[in-house]
């Protein structure tokens, strides 16, 4: 479907993409990944024909239609529904011609073509896509200019999906979506009938959508089969091979250097020493993994405060005289890890601003510790950084009175040391600017971090580093994110913002996903004959589906935990067999025969646990697909 042959792109005198070559499978769903600044968006723009490569060729089948979202969001008086319908240019042109054409033969051709492209179903298909991306019936018919930039980008995505190109190019499509819309988009893309090239940094999204990973690193492309987890396993194996090869090469280098040092002065061995010195010079160093400072996140720990940090008692909050959220009852303690869930527009950011004391309660009570310091991160802070100033200048202004060493130490926590500290913000990548914003809001060791979509500019590796830093941070965390992996790894409590209030959600992220998927849009609640489904029966069926899904997930997790426990026991026995000095006391007393017997028993139980896990996982996969 798509062949990239020797693509080279140079920007500003720097080679971004260097002789990149890849052959993508027909109807493949390919995830394009790479570190921030690797050139992913540049490559997508080359494929889309928006940027000319310095050399190389992009080859597609003749007549294939390519779809790509422009950087500018659509606007004007047209509604989202009208904008999406207009994206099918052939249908739109035929519909206009059918109203003005009076030639019978041509009119027949027009109607035949309209039937062939299923033009009659286009309005309902456009409405389904818009509903999936969060537009209810009323919103579908409002003028575009009444929406924010993020919602208008959703319209652009809806129009692109509706046009059904043969090659669908998506560059971070989930950035403007909430979790519910991301789940819908996943389901849509899984059944998309043509080729998809998708840039994303969300591991769950990649695992659930793509069947190949195209990795861009050092200007080169490598295609891996499978989703992101499969790619990581293959990359880990490659890293281990590189480490092993480097260790072997270093051992050879040491031997050669030792031989040359010992034998160069002796006439009898001078020639051999000279020969080995040449061999030593020819040894090319093996490229090792780069210790990338962009993976550096280190939140300073605050001093201790007595709980609670914040208490809300029947509080209301909003803008002007209009409350957005009411009847809020919430308590936050110093060790809380809370994720705010719910659709965009339901009030997650409003609640976050209340907790950050940027909004005052309109009614009810809010009690907060007088000594509490809050670090509040939003995307606006990233965009509002002065692009002409350096990280050092930004931090110096905010840490007024601090010593230069203290200022640089705070920057160093987030990877801004050496030349990076004095690089203009305008020359930093989006991920680097996000790290700088995090460094700035944590300069005074806050007791609570409130993070509103902190991962939008971060690649997968940087997100993992952020997760580790949050898990090592001793203060409270409140996070809003559509990245399920981030929420699952950091949040202990889930709060659902919905229906004009916020309440605790009793369950896990998987339970919440099951809850969201069970809530079908009202427009789609029809049986096979097109009749309305009884709401009571629908609720009962949804409850049964959630219960079965939860049971299967529990069985899979239980088997996985048992498998992990048994594997740990087997590893302990292996240590006792091959390194008795490091063995656990109970195992150190056993003979080799006893250890082998016990290992055999555990191997049998591991096989049973693996079988149980596979059975539960496959059942869950079948159930979810149904």
N, C-alpha and C positions, 0 to 999 in steps of 0.2 A: 504493500500500500504506500509506504513512504520510505524512500532511501535517501540517506544523507551521505554524501561522498566528499571527503576531504575539505570540510567546512572550516575556513579560517576567518576570524574576525579580529581586527585591530581597532581599538578605540583610544584616542589620545596618546598614540605611540606605544600603547601596551597591548600585547596579544591576549585577548580574552578567551577565544576558542582557537585551538591549534590542530588543524588537520583532523577534525572530528568526523568519524565515520560510523554509521549504524544502519542496519536494515531492520525496519520495524515490521512485525507480522501483520498480515491483513486482519482487519476487525479486532486488532489487539487493543487492550486497555493498558496503556503504558504510563507509568508514573515517572516523570522526570525530576530527579532529586540532585542535590549538591549543596555545598556550603554556601552561605550568604556571600554574594560577590563572585560566585563561580562562573556566572554567565548564562543561567537558565533562561531568564527573561529575554536576554539578547538572542539566544538560539531560537526561542519561540517566535520572536519578531522576524528573524531570518526566514523561518519556515512559512510565516504568514505573508511574506513578501513586503514587509514594512521596513526592512533593513537589508541592504545589499552586502553580502559577504565579500571579503577581499579575494577569496578563491573558494573553489568547491562548487558542488551542485546539490540542489534539492529536487528530487525526482518524485513525481506522483503520476498516477494513471491519467490519461487524457480525459478531460471533462469532469474530473473529480471536483466536488465543491468543498471549499475549506471555510471553516467558521472560527472567528476569533473576536473577543470583546475588545472594542476600542477603549483607550484610557479615559475618555470623556464620557460621563454619564449622560443618558438622553434627557431632554427637557422639553419645555413648551406646554401648549394647551392640550396636547393629545393625552389620552388616558393610558394607563398600563395595558389595558385590554386591547386598545386600538394599536398601540405600539408593537405588541407581540404579534397580532394578526398581520400587521404590515411587514413583518420580518420574512414571511413567505412571499417573496417578491413575485414569483410566477403566479401564485394564486391571486394576489392582489391585482396584478396586471390583467389576468383573464377575467376577473370579476368586473373590472372597469370596462373592458372591451365588450363583455357580454351585454352591458346595458346600452351600448351605443351602436353595436353591430347590427346591420339589417340584411346582410347577405346570408341566405339560408345555409349554404354549404359551410361557410366559415363559422357560423353560429353553432352548427352541429359539431364541428371540430372542437370548438371551445368547450361545449358541454361534455363531450367525451373525455377531454383532458381533465376537466374539473372532477369528473367522476373517477378517473384513474388516480388522481392525486388525493382523493378522498376529501375534497374541499368542503363537503357538507359537515364533516366532523371537526373541522378546524376550530370553530368557536369553543366547543366543549373541551378540546385538547388544550387550547390556550388558557382557558379558565382553570383546568386541572393543574397546569404548570404553575400558574400564578398562586393558586391556593396552596400548593406544595411549598412555595417560597414565601408564604406568610401573608398574602394579600386576600382579605375576605372580599365578599361581593361588592361591598360599598367602596373599598379601597381600589378595586380594579377599575372603577369608573371616575375616580378623582383625577384632576389634571396632574401631570408629572411634576410641574413646578411647585406643587404643594408638598412634595416629598423631600426628605433629606438626601444628601448625596449617596449615602449607603443604600437607601431603599431604591433610588433610581438605578444604582448598579445592579440591584436584584432584577429590575425590569430588563436591563441589558442582558443579564444571564438568561432570563426567561425567554427573551426574543431569540437568543442564540440556540437554546435547546429546542425551541419550537421550529426553527428553520431546518433542523435535522441535516446538517452538512455531512459529507462523506468522511471528512477529517475534522474532528472537534478539538480545538485547542483551548485549554482552560489553564489560566495562570492564577493560582491561589483563589479558586472560586468560592471557598468557604470564608474568606476574610470578612465579608459583610453579612454573614449568615449567623443565626443563632443555632443552637444544638438541634432543635426540631427541624429546621430547614435543611441542615446538614444531613440528617437521617433521611429525609425525603430525597435529597439530591443523590445520596448513595444508592438508594433503591432505583432511581431513575437511570443512573449511569450504568448500573449492573446489567440492565436490559437494553442498553443503547445498541442499535443494530449496526453501527459502523465503527471506525477507528477513533480512539480517544488518546490524545497526548495531554497529560495532566501534570501541572506543577503544583506540588503540595508539600507541606512540612508536617502534616498530621498523620501519625503512624496508623491510627485506627482507620482513618479515611482511606489511606493507601491500601491497607490490608483488606478492606472490605470491597474495594472497587477494582484495583488493577490486577493484571495477570503477569506483568513484566515490570521491572524497574530499570530505567535508563539512567545510569549514574554519570554525572558530569564532574570530573575532577582533573585539575591540572590542564584544562583545555581539551581533554580527551573524553570520549564516550565509551561506556561499557554497558552491555545489555545483560541483565540477569533475569532468569525465569522466576516467577512467583511474586508474592507481595513484599511488603517492607521487612517483615520478620525473616522471610527467607533470604532477602538481600543481606540483612545484618548477620545471619549465620554464615553466609558465604564470605562476607567481608571479614568476619572474625577469623575464619579459617585462613584467609589470605594474610591477615595481620600476623597470625601465629607462624605462618610459613616465612613471612618476611623477617620476623624476629629470630626465628631459628636460623635462617640463612645468614642474617647479619652476625649472629653469635659465632657461627661456623667460620665466616669470613674473618672476623676479628681474631679468632684463634689461629687461623692460617697466617694472618698478618703478623701476629705476635711471634709465631715460629720463624717466619722469614726474617723478621727484624733481628731476632735473637741470633739466627744463623749468620746473617750478614755482619753483625757486630762482633761475633766471636771468630769469624774466619777470614775477614777482609785482609788482615795484616799478614796472614801466612801465605807464602808463595804457593804451597801445595794446594791450597783451597781457594786462592784468590779468584780464579776463573768461575768456580761454582758460586762463590759469594757474589761476584759481579752479575752472574746470570740470575741469581735469586733477587738481587736488588732491582734488576729490570722487571722481573715478574711482579715484585712488590709495587713498582711504579705503575704497572699496567692494571693493577687491581682497582676496578671502579667501585666506589662506595655504593652500597645498596641503599636506595631511598627509603628512609624510615618515616613513620607516621609523624606528621607535624604536630608539635605541641602548640595548639592554636589558642592564643589568649582570648579569643572571642567566646570560649567555653568557660570563662572565669566569672563566677557569681559567688559572692561571699557576703552574706548579710550580717552586719554587726549585731551582737546579742544585746538586748536592752537590760537595764537594771530591773530588779524584781518589783512588781506591784501586787498588792493583795487583790484577789478577785472580789466582785466582778469588775471587768473593765468598763462595760456598758450594759445598762438595763433599759429596755423599752417597755412601757406599761400603757397599753391601749393608745399608742402614739399614732398620729396622722402626719403625713408629710406630702408636700406638693409644691406648686408654683402659683404665685398670686393668691387668689382665694380658692383655687380649685385643688382639692386633695387628690393625689395619685394613688397613695396607699393609706389604708386606715386599719384600726384595730391591730396594731403591731405589738406583739408581745415576744420579746427576744432578750436573751442574756448571752453576753460574750465574756469568756474567761481568758486569762493569759495564755493558755495552751490550746485554745480552740483552733480548729482548721475547718472553715465553713465555705461551701460552694453555694453560690446563688444561682438557682436554676429558673428557667421560664423563657418564654418567647421575648424577642426584642420588642420594646414598647410596653411591656407589662410593668416596668418600674424597677428593674434590677439596679440600674445606674442611680436612680432616685434614692433607693435604699442605701446604696454605697455612699452617696453624698451625705445622707443623714448621719451615717456612722462616722464619716470623716469630719463632721461638724461644719460642712459647707452649706447645709440646709438646717434650719431650726424646725422642731416639731410644731405643727399648727394646732395640735390638740394632744391631750394625754401627757405623759411624762417621759423624759429621757434623762437618765442619770449616768454620768461618766466620771471616771477618776480624774481628779484635777491635775495629777502629775503625768497623765498619759500623753505620749507622743504618737502621732499617726503618720505613716507614710502612705500617700495615696497616689497610685499610678494610673494614668489614662493615656490613650493614644494622642490626645490633644497636647499633652506635655512633650511628646516626641516631636510632633509637628511644629511646636512653638519654640523649640530650641533655636537660639541665634546661630545661623549657619556660618557667620563670619568670625565667630569666636571659637576658642579651643575648649576641650574638656577641662583643662587646668583653669582657664579664665572663669568658666561657669562655676566650678566648685569653689574657687577662691572667693567669689562674690557671696555665695551662700554660706560658706564657713568663715564668715567675717571674724577676725580675731584669732583664728586657728593658726598654728605654725605651718610653714610650707611643708614640713615633713608630714604633718597630720593630714593636710590636703592631699598630698601625693599618695599617702597610705590608703585613704578612702578610694581614690581613683584606682589604685593598684588592686584593690579587692575585686574590681570589675574588669580587669584586664587592660586598664589604661595606664601603662607604665612606659617609660622611655619616650620615643618619638610619638606614640599614639596620644600621649597626654597633651601634646602641643600641635596636633593636627586639627585643622579647621573642621567644624562639625559638618559643613557642607560637603566635605570629602569623605565622610564616614558612610558606611553602608546603613541600611535601615535597621539591621540587627545591632550594629554598634551604637546607633543613636538610642535604641531602646535600652541597651545596657547602661548608657550614660544617664538616661532618665531614672533608671532604677538606682544608680549610684547616688544621684542627687537627692532623691526622696528618702534615702536611708542614711544620710550623712550624720543625723543625730541619734542613731540607734533607736528607731521607733519601737514602741511596745506592740503596735499592731500594723500590719501591712494590708492595705486594701488594693487589690490588683484587678483592674478592669481590662480584660483582653490583653494580657501581657505578652502573648506569644505570636501576635500577628506578623512581626518582622523577624522572628527567630526561626532558624532551620532546625531540623530534627535533633541534631547533636546538641545545639544550644538549649533546646527545650529540655532535654534530659539533664543538662547541667543545672538549669533553673530548678527543676524538680528536686534534685539532690540538695541544692542550696536551701530551698524552702523547707525540706524535711530536716535539715540541720539547724534551722533558725529556731530560737527559743521563744519568740513572741507569737502573738495570735495572727492568723492569716484569714482574710476574707477574699475569695477569688471569684471572678466572673470570667468564664471561658467557654468556647464551643469545642475545645480540645478535650475529648473524653479521657484520653490517657493522662493528661495533666490533672484532671479532676479526680480520677480514680486513684492516682498515686499520691495526692496531697490532701484531699478532703476527708475529714472524719464525720462531719455533719453536713447534711444537705438541707437547704432552705428553698422552698418553691415559692416564687413570686408570681402570683396568678390571681385573677378575680379581684383585684384591688386590695390585696393584702399579701402577707408573707407568712408561711407556716412551715414547720418542720416536715420534711419528707422522710417517712419511715421506710428505709430501704437503701440499696446500693445504687451506683450509677447504672448498672445493668437493669435493676428493677425500674429505674426511672425511664430508661430507654424502652423497656417493655410497656410501661405505662403510656409513653408518648405514642408508640406504634399502635397501641390498642385504641387510641382516640382518633378514629377516622373523621375526615371532614364531613360535614353534614351533606354536602353535595354528592358524596360517593356512597352514602348509606342506602344502597339499593340491592335487592336480590337479583338473581339471574334473569328474572322476567321483567325487571325494571320497576317492581313495586317497592314502596317504602317498607323498610324493616321495622318491626315493633321495637321501640326503644328499650322496653323492659327486657326483651329477649336479647337485644344487642348488648346491654350492660351485663347480663348474665353470661353471655358468650365471651365477652371481653374479660370478665373476672376469671372464668374458667381458663381462658388462654393465658392470662398472667400467672395463675396458680401453677399451670402445667409448665410454663416457661421457667418460673422460679424454681420448681422442683428439679427440672433438668439441670439448671445452672448450679443448684446446690450439690447435686450428685456429681457433676463434673468437677466442681471445686473441691469436694470432699476427696474424690479419687486423686486429684492432682496433689492435694496436701499429703495424702497417704504415700503417694509416689515419691514426693520430695523427702518425707521422713525416712522411708526405706532406703532411698538412695544415700542419704546421710549415714545410715547405719552400715551400708555396704562400703562406703568410703572409709569409715572408721576401721572396719575389719581389714580393708586393704592396707591401711597404714600400719596396723598391728602386724600384718604378715610380712611387710617389706621394710618397715622401719620401727622395730619394737620399742625403741627408746621414746618415740613420740606417741605410743599407743595409750589409749584410755586405760586406767588402772584395772577395770574389770576384764578388759580384753587382753591385757598384758599377762594375765595369769593363765590363759588358755594355751593349749598346745597347738601346733600347726594343724594337726588333724581336726581338732575341735573347731578351729577358726574356719577351715575349709568347709566343714559340715554346716556350720552356722551360715557361712556365705551362700552355700547352695540353697539353704532354706529361704534366705532373704531374696535370692534371685527368683525363686518360684513365686514369692509373694509380690515382687516387683512386676512380674509378668501378669499376675492377676490384677494388680492395680492399674497397669497399663491398659489391659483389656477393658476394665470397668470405665476408665477415663475415655477410651476411644468410643465405647458403646454410648456413653452419655453425651459425648461431644457430637457424634454423628446423629443421634436422636434429636439433639437440640438444633443442629444444622437443618435437618429435614423439617422439623417443626417450624423453624423460622422461615424457611423457604416457602412453606405452605401458607 
